């Protein structure tokens, strides 16, 4: 048995700690100090670091953590993420024996080319590809790749808990409401999110079922959303056409 705990970092990042009473692994340590404080407070031994992608707000703490704990660093190797010493590719597995969990590795490019997801039963660490009610921007590759990556994640079981890398849900829901103003699930999630933020609590993880009901980037076939985009000049109503228009609108929103 293990728990997964959000460690806030930087302005709006989450470092995810997978831990039991003795051991821990962390996902995307953008800073070292909050991780070190968490490990000390809970008397935990760090066993591994998992990296979803190379951006500095997800990797900035790796070097210092490795100075303290000589642990393996898993991820897709990139010149911008040179401390990866266990190089992963599509179909690989990461076994964390002390925690009793094994992750399947998915390559999910679109945000950046080296982006990975770590998947175990009912668990998804998705970095900056899928957010609460939103998705990451497309900085490398194509918008089509980002769409394909999100579709892969959407095929996971609805009960999957979605552990994304940032606290972006409230802002994303404002966009979701602009896309589907009559969607009751979005309205309900918006109210729940405001209550959580008022209480200074994280809005993630969510479930994949909730994302499918409220995340416009997973709802590109929904009539109300398509009609909203048509009012903004959409002519290509294919799923990719809708997704592309959504991503462009979100960039300006």
Residue pairs with C-beta under 8 A, 6 or more apart in sequence:
1 20
1 100
2 18
2 19
2 20
2 99
2 100
2 101
3 18
3 19
3 20
4 16
4 17
4 18
4 19
4 123
4 161
4 163
4 205
5 16
5 17
5 19
5 38
6 14
6 15
6 16
6 17
6 202
6 204
7 14
7 15
7 16
7 17
7 26
7 34
7 35
7 38
8 14
8 15
8 34
8 167
8 202
9 15
9 29
9 30
9 31
9 34
9 57
9 61
10 30
10 31
10 57
12 166
12 167
12 168
13 28
13 30
13 31
13 57
13 58
13 165
13 166
13 167
14 28
14 163
14 164
14 165
14 166
14 167
14 202
14 204
15 26
15 27
15 28
15 29
15 30
15 31
15 34
15 35
15 61
16 26
16 27
16 28
16 125
16 163
17 24
17 25
17 26
17 27
17 35
17 38
18 24
18 25
18 26
18 27
18 96
18 99
18 101
19 25
19 42
19 44
19 99
20 98
20 99
20 100
22 43
22 44
22 45
22 98
23 44
23 45
23 47
23 98
23 99
24 38
24 39
24 42
24 44
24 45
24 46
24 47
24 99
25 46
25 47
25 48
25 49
25 50
25 96
25 99
26 35
26 46
26 48
26 49
26 50
26 65
27 49
27 50
27 51
27 52
27 118
27 125
27 163
28 50
28 51
28 52
28 58
28 59
28 125
28 127
28 165
29 35
29 49
29 58
29 59
29 60
29 61
29 62
29 65
30 56
30 57
30 58
30 59
30 60
30 61
31 60
31 61
32 60
32 61
32 62
32 63
32 64
32 65
32 68
33 61
34 61
35 46
35 61
35 65
36 64
36 65
36 68
38 44
39 45
39 46
45 69
46 65
46 68
46 69
46 71
47 71
47 96
47 98
47 99
48 71
48 72
48 73
48 74
48 94
48 96
49 62
49 65
49 66
49 71
49 72
49 73
49 74
50 74
50 75
50 94
50 103
50 118
50 125
51 58
51 59
51 62
51 73
51 74
51 75
51 76
51 81
51 84
51 116
52 58
52 75
52 115
52 116
52 117
52 118
52 125
52 126
52 127
52 128
52 129
52 165
53 75
53 76
53 81
53 111
53 112
53 114
53 115
53 116
53 127
53 128
54 78
54 80
54 81
54 112
54 114
55 112
55 128
58 127
58 128
58 165
59 81
59 83
62 73
62 83
63 83
65 71
66 73
66 83
72 85
72 86
73 83
73 84
73 85
73 86
74 84
74 86
74 88
74 94
75 81
75 84
75 86
75 87
75 88
75 114
75 116
76 84
76 87
76 88
76 89
76 107
76 114
76 115
76 116
77 84
77 87
77 114
78 84
78 113
78 114
80 114
81 114
86 94
88 94
88 105
88 116
89 105
89 107
90 105
90 106
90 107
91 104
91 105
92 104
92 105
93 102
93 103
93 104
93 105
94 102
94 103
94 105
94 118
95 102
96 102
96 103
101 120
101 123
102 120
103 118
103 119
103 120
103 123
103 125
104 118
104 119
104 120
105 116
105 117
105 118
105 119
106 116
106 117
106 119
106 152
106 153
107 115
107 116
108 115
108 116
108 117
108 126
108 129
108 149
108 150
108 152
108 153
109 115
109 140
109 141
109 145
109 146
109 149
110 129
110 136
110 138
110 140
110 141
110 142
110 143
110 145
110 146
110 147
110 148
110 149
110 150
111 127
111 128
111 129
111 135
111 136
111 137
111 138
111 139
111 140
111 146
111 149
112 139
112 140
112 141
113 140
113 141
115 127
115 128
115 129
115 149
116 127
117 124
117 125
117 126
117 127
117 129
117 153
118 124
118 125
119 125
119 156
119 160
122 157
122 159
122 160
122 161
123 160
123 161
123 163
124 130
124 153
124 156
124 160
124 161
124 162
124 163
124 208
125 163
126 153
126 162
126 163
126 164
126 165
127 136
127 164
127 165
128 136
128 164
128 165
128 166
129 135
129 136
129 146
129 149
129 150
129 153
130 136
130 150
130 153
130 162
130 164
130 211
130 215
131 164
131 165
131 166
131 168
131 169
131 172
131 204
132 162
132 164
132 168
132 169
132 172
132 173
132 193
132 203
132 204
132 206
132 211
132 215
133 168
133 169
133 172
133 173
133 175
133 176
133 186
133 189
133 211
133 214
133 215
133 216
134 168
134 169
134 171
134 172
134 175
134 176
134 215
134 216
134 217
134 250
135 146
135 150
135 215
135 217
135 247
136 146
137 247
137 251
138 145
138 146
138 247
143 240
143 243
143 244
143 247
144 240
144 244
146 243
146 247
147 220
147 239
147 240
147 243
147 244
150 217
150 218
153 208
154 208
154 211
154 212
154 218
156 208
157 208
158 207
158 208
158 209
158 212
159 207
159 208
159 209
160 207
160 208
161 205
161 206
161 207
162 204
162 205
162 206
162 207
162 208
162 211
163 204
163 205
164 204
164 205
167 202
167 203
167 204
169 193
169 203
169 204
169 206
170 190
170 193
170 194
170 197
170 203
172 215
173 186
173 189
173 190
173 193
173 214
174 190
174 253
175 216
175 249
175 250
175 253
176 183
176 186
176 190
176 214
176 215
176 216
177 183
177 186
177 187
177 190
178 228
178 253
179 216
179 219
179 224
179 225
179 228
179 229
179 246
180 186
180 216
180 219
180 222
180 224
180 225
180 228
181 224
181 228
182 224
183 213
183 214
183 224
185 210
185 213
185 214
186 213
186 214
189 210
189 213
189 214
193 203
196 202
196 203
197 203
211 218
212 218
212 219
216 225
216 246
217 243
217 246
217 247
219 225
220 226
220 239
220 242
220 243
220 246
221 239
221 242
225 242
225 246
226 234
226 237
226 242
229 242
229 245
229 246
229 249
230 237
232 245
232 249
234 241
234 242
234 245
235 241
236 242
236 244
236 245
